[in-house]
């Protein structure tokens, strides 16, 4: 079974979802920024999918990221990214959000970004979870 599209392979479905999200947010007067430089590579996604398969869990039922995925995402993507421009664009009043499709923040690469924002830029993070 093939996983969702990655930043390395264009997909009309993914682009369509993003366009619909952007349109809905614009209608609500909410700014949207896309940072593809922070997306995991196809290879990293496949590494996580293999661990998910080994554990018998799906992407949306995953509870945490694989240790090797976390290590490699951090060294290959996050350590090379400069988050300072992103932090400087955050609203001084109001709220910013990282959107995930996973139920648990610990199961998404965005939790690694959030952790880095907290540790290096003192950004306050609050994870919202479904009831």
KOLSEVO-625682 format. One record per residue (C-alpha): residue in one letter; x, y, z. Coordinates in Angstrom, 3 decimals. Example, Ala and Ser with C-alpha at 12.3 -4.5 7.8 and 13.67 -1.06 7.14 Angstrom:
// KOLSEVO-625682
@resn->A | u->12.300 | v->-4.500 | w->7.800 .
@resn->S | u->13.670 | v->-1.060 | w->7.140 .
END
This chain:
// KOLSEVO-625682
@resn->X | u->0.000 | v->0.000 | w->0.000 .
@resn->X | u->1.356 | v->3.367 | w->-0.930 .
@resn->X | u->1.597 | v->6.152 | w->1.643 .
@resn->X | u->0.493 | v->9.744 | w->1.187 .
@resn->X | u->2.363 | v->11.982 | w->-1.270 .
@resn->X | u->5.596 | v->13.548 | w->-0.165 .
@resn->X | u->7.270 | v->16.817 | w->-1.004 .
@resn->X | u->9.349 | v->14.903 | w->-3.569 .
@resn->X | u->6.421 | v->13.788 | w->-5.695 .
@resn->X | u->3.711 | v->16.251 | w->-6.746 .
@resn->X | u->0.165 | v->15.124 | w->-6.187 .
@resn->X | u->-2.984 | v->16.849 | w->-7.331 .
@resn->X | u->-4.854 | v->15.544 | w->-4.312 .
@resn->X | u->-2.381 | v->17.028 | w->-1.839 .
@resn->X | u->-2.283 | v->20.318 | w->-3.744 .
@resn->X | u->-6.070 | v->20.336 | w->-3.922 .
@resn->X | u->-6.357 | v->19.830 | w->-0.174 .
@resn->X | u->-3.898 | v->22.640 | w->0.454 .
@resn->X | u->-5.771 | v->24.971 | w->-1.909 .
@resn->X | u->-9.081 | v->24.201 | w->-0.192 .
@resn->X | u->-7.492 | v->24.813 | w->3.206 .
@resn->X | u->-5.949 | v->28.081 | w->2.029 .
@resn->X | u->-9.283 | v->29.250 | w->0.588 .
@resn->X | u->-11.176 | v->28.398 | w->3.797 .
@resn->X | u->-8.574 | v->30.155 | w->5.933 .
@resn->X | u->-8.544 | v->33.213 | w->3.657 .
@resn->X | u->-12.335 | v->33.371 | w->3.917 .
@resn->X | u->-11.936 | v->33.392 | w->7.713 .
@resn->X | u->-9.140 | v->36.012 | w->7.434 .
@resn->X | u->-6.515 | v->33.614 | w->8.736 .
@resn->X | u->-3.056 | v->33.772 | w->7.159 .
@resn->X | u->-1.499 | v->30.562 | w->5.834 .
@resn->X | u->2.164 | v->29.795 | w->5.245 .
@resn->X | u->3.535 | v->26.630 | w->3.727 .
@resn->X | u->7.113 | v->25.616 | w->4.569 .
@resn->X | u->8.041 | v->22.697 | w->2.307 .
@resn->X | u->11.652 | v->22.908 | w->3.480 .
@resn->X | u->10.471 | v->21.371 | w->6.755 .
@resn->X | u->8.670 | v->18.439 | w->5.141 .
@resn->X | u->10.211 | v->14.990 | w->5.493 .
@resn->X | u->11.694 | v->13.407 | w->2.383 .
@resn->X | u->10.156 | v->10.381 | w->0.693 .
@resn->X | u->12.929 | v->8.235 | w->2.166 .
@resn->X | u->12.140 | v->9.404 | w->5.693 .
@resn->X | u->8.426 | v->8.847 | w->5.186 .
@resn->X | u->9.096 | v->5.322 | w->3.957 .
@resn->X | u->11.229 | v->4.662 | w->7.016 .
@resn->X | u->8.296 | v->5.671 | w->9.249 .
@resn->X | u->5.788 | v->3.668 | w->7.176 .
@resn->X | u->7.983 | v->0.580 | w->7.553 .
@resn->X | u->7.984 | v->1.021 | w->11.338 .
@resn->X | u->4.209 | v->1.586 | w->11.288 .
@resn->X | u->3.792 | v->-1.664 | w->9.330 .
@resn->X | u->6.084 | v->-3.510 | w->11.743 .
@resn->X | u->3.951 | v->-2.300 | w->14.662 .
@resn->X | u->0.689 | v->-2.858 | w->12.796 .
@resn->X | u->-0.496 | v->0.750 | w->13.080 .
@resn->X | u->-1.732 | v->3.246 | w->10.513 .
@resn->X | u->-0.626 | v->6.847 | w->10.149 .
@resn->X | u->-3.643 | v->8.209 | w->11.987 .
@resn->X | u->-3.473 | v->5.631 | w->14.787 .
@resn->X | u->0.283 | v->6.011 | w->15.327 .
@resn->X | u->1.166 | v->7.208 | w->18.843 .
@resn->X | u->4.808 | v->8.185 | w->18.315 .
@resn->X | u->7.474 | v->8.549 | w->15.669 .
@resn->X | u->10.090 | v->5.875 | w->15.157 .
@resn->X | u->13.355 | v->6.684 | w->16.945 .
@resn->X | u->15.360 | v->6.401 | w->13.703 .
@resn->X | u->12.886 | v->8.670 | w->11.888 .
@resn->X | u->13.165 | v->11.251 | w->14.685 .
@resn->X | u->16.959 | v->11.108 | w->14.641 .
@resn->X | u->17.216 | v->11.408 | w->10.866 .
@resn->X | u->14.515 | v->14.088 | w->10.522 .
@resn->X | u->16.323 | v->16.142 | w->13.142 .
@resn->X | u->19.761 | v->15.825 | w->11.526 .
@resn->X | u->18.707 | v->15.876 | w->7.866 .
@resn->X | u->15.939 | v->18.486 | w->7.949 .
@resn->X | u->15.556 | v->20.346 | w->11.229 .
@resn->X | u->19.234 | v->20.963 | w->12.020 .
@resn->X | u->19.683 | v->22.462 | w->8.546 .
@resn->X | u->16.616 | v->24.712 | w->8.751 .
@resn->X | u->16.725 | v->28.283 | w->9.984 .
@resn->X | u->13.546 | v->28.792 | w->11.987 .
@resn->X | u->14.402 | v->32.398 | w->12.848 .
@resn->X | u->12.548 | v->33.889 | w->9.838 .
@resn->X | u->9.489 | v->31.800 | w->10.689 .
@resn->X | u->9.585 | v->32.950 | w->14.314 .
@resn->X | u->10.007 | v->36.578 | w->13.270 .
@resn->X | u->6.836 | v->36.302 | w->11.171 .
@resn->X | u->4.728 | v->35.001 | w->14.059 .
@resn->X | u->2.058 | v->37.473 | w->15.135 .
@resn->X | u->2.930 | v->39.505 | w->18.221 .
@resn->X | u->-0.692 | v->39.232 | w->19.290 .
@resn->X | u->-2.823 | v->36.319 | w->18.314 .
@resn->X | u->-2.170 | v->32.666 | w->17.731 .
@resn->X | u->-0.253 | v->30.625 | w->15.176 .
@resn->X | u->-0.833 | v->26.922 | w->14.499 .
@resn->X | u->1.056 | v->23.969 | w->13.068 .
@resn->X | u->-1.515 | v->21.709 | w->11.434 .
@resn->X | u->-1.231 | v->17.930 | w->11.689 .
@resn->X | u->-3.386 | v->15.103 | w->10.459 .
@resn->X | u->-2.146 | v->12.748 | w->13.158 .
@resn->X | u->-4.175 | v->12.480 | w->16.353 .
@resn->X | u->-1.192 | v->12.659 | w->18.674 .
@resn->X | u->1.420 | v->15.412 | w->18.287 .
@resn->X | u->4.164 | v->12.906 | w->19.155 .
@resn->X | u->3.255 | v->11.005 | w->15.982 .
@resn->X | u->3.998 | v->13.961 | w->13.679 .
@resn->X | u->7.211 | v->15.615 | w->12.540 .
@resn->X | u->5.630 | v->18.961 | w->13.437 .
@resn->X | u->6.059 | v->18.060 | w->17.119 .
@resn->X | u->9.809 | v->18.061 | w->16.481 .
@resn->X | u->9.517 | v->21.523 | w->14.946 .
@resn->X | u->7.401 | v->22.682 | w->17.902 .
@resn->X | u->9.987 | v->21.336 | w->20.342 .
@resn->X | u->12.766 | v->23.165 | w->18.496 .
@resn->X | u->10.720 | v->26.391 | w->18.493 .
@resn->X | u->10.317 | v->26.083 | w->22.250 .
@resn->X | u->13.924 | v->25.173 | w->23.014 .
@resn->X | u->15.702 | v->27.628 | w->20.730 .
@resn->X | u->13.198 | v->30.442 | w->20.255 .
@resn->X | u->11.174 | v->30.303 | w->23.495 .
@resn->X | u->7.894 | v->29.965 | w->21.610 .
@resn->X | u->5.076 | v->28.732 | w->23.823 .
@resn->X | u->3.448 | v->25.618 | w->22.367 .
@resn->X | u->0.094 | v->24.170 | w->23.323 .
@resn->X | u->-0.891 | v->20.878 | w->21.721 .
@resn->X | u->-4.599 | v->20.599 | w->21.000 .
@resn->X | u->-5.988 | v->17.089 | w->21.122 .
@resn->X | u->-9.396 | v->15.762 | w->20.125 .
@resn->X | u->-11.653 | v->14.737 | w->22.969 .
END
